[in-house]
Amino acid sequence: MNHMAVVVQAADNVATAVADLSAGDKVSFFVGRDERECQLLEDIPRGHKFAIRDIAAGDNVIKYGEAIGAATAAIGAGRRAHVHNVESRRGRGDIYEGDANEN
């Protein structure tokens, strides 16, 4: 099966598209040694992220095993995770950087 997305760490809750993907596509990827699949609910441009499991509003968005931001709204599996629904927590100054991995 052709893998059209990359997940780097088992803790990640998003994958990165390696090609332009369309709503309705079933995308396969590896999480560790386990092959998984997610059906996309919207178009995902190459290089963009999509949720591989449901992410609740306020939860960390995890990529490369690191919190890269927080969901500003619920992001269902198969939905795009981008600036419209993810807020960066890095360099803001109003939260302690160590808090980024608590959710």
C-alpha positions in Angstrom: 0.0 0.0 0.0 1.3 3.5 -0.9 1.7 5.6 2.3 0.7 9.2 1.6 1.4 10.6 5.1 4.1 10.5 7.7 3.9 10.1 11.5 7.2 10.4 13.3 6.5 9.4 16.9 3.9 7.1 18.4 2.7 10.0 20.6 1.8 12.1 17.6 -1.8 12.9 17.0 -1.3 14.4 13.6 0.3 13.2 10.3 1.9 15.2 7.6 0.6 14.7 4.0 3.4 13.9 1.5 1.1 14.7 -1.5 -2.1 16.7 -2.1 -4.9 14.6 -0.6 -8.6 14.8 -1.1 -11.6 14.5 1.1 -12.8 10.9 1.1 -9.3 9.5 0.6 -8.3 6.6 2.9 -4.7 7.4 3.8 -2.4 4.8 5.3 0.7 5.5 7.4 2.9 3.8 10.0 2.9 4.6 13.7 6.0 2.8 14.8 5.7 -0.6 13.2 1.9 -0.5 13.1 0.2 0.4 9.9 -2.9 2.6 10.3 -5.4 4.2 8.1 -7.5 7.4 8.3 -10.3 8.6 6.0 -10.0 12.3 5.3 -12.9 14.5 5.8 -11.5 17.4 3.9 -8.8 18.2 1.4 -5.2 18.3 2.8 -2.5 20.1 0.9 0.9 18.5 0.6 3.0 19.4 3.7 0.0 20.1 5.9 -1.1 18.2 8.9 -4.3 16.3 9.7 -5.6 14.7 12.9 -5.1 10.9 13.0 -7.4 10.7 16.1 -9.8 13.1 17.6 -8.2 16.1 19.4 -10.4 18.0 21.9 -10.3 21.8 22.1 -7.5 22.8 24.3 -5.6 19.6 23.9 -2.0 19.6 22.6 -1.3 19.0 18.9 1.6 16.6 18.9 4.1 16.3 16.0 7.6 14.8 16.2 6.7 13.7 19.7 6.4 17.4 20.8 3.5 19.7 21.5 3.5 22.2 18.6 0.4 24.1 19.8 -3.0 23.7 21.2 -6.3 23.0 19.4 -8.5 26.1 19.5 -11.5 23.9 18.5 -12.1 20.2 18.3 -10.3 18.6 15.4 -11.8 15.3 14.4 -9.7 12.5 12.9 -9.3 13.2 9.2 -9.6 17.0 9.5 -6.9 19.5 8.7 -4.8 20.9 11.6 -3.6 24.3 10.7 -3.6 28.0 11.8 -7.4 28.1 11.7 -7.7 25.5 14.6 -4.2 25.3 16.2 -2.6 28.1 18.3 1.1 28.1 18.9 2.3 27.9 22.5 5.9 28.6 21.8 7.4 32.0 22.5 4.1 33.5 23.7 5.4 34.6 27.1 2.0 34.2 28.8 2.4 30.5 29.6 5.3 28.6 31.0 7.0 26.7 28.2 7.0 23.5 30.4 3.2 23.5 30.3 3.2 22.6 26.6 3.4 18.9 27.3 0.9 18.6 30.1 -2.3 17.9 28.1 
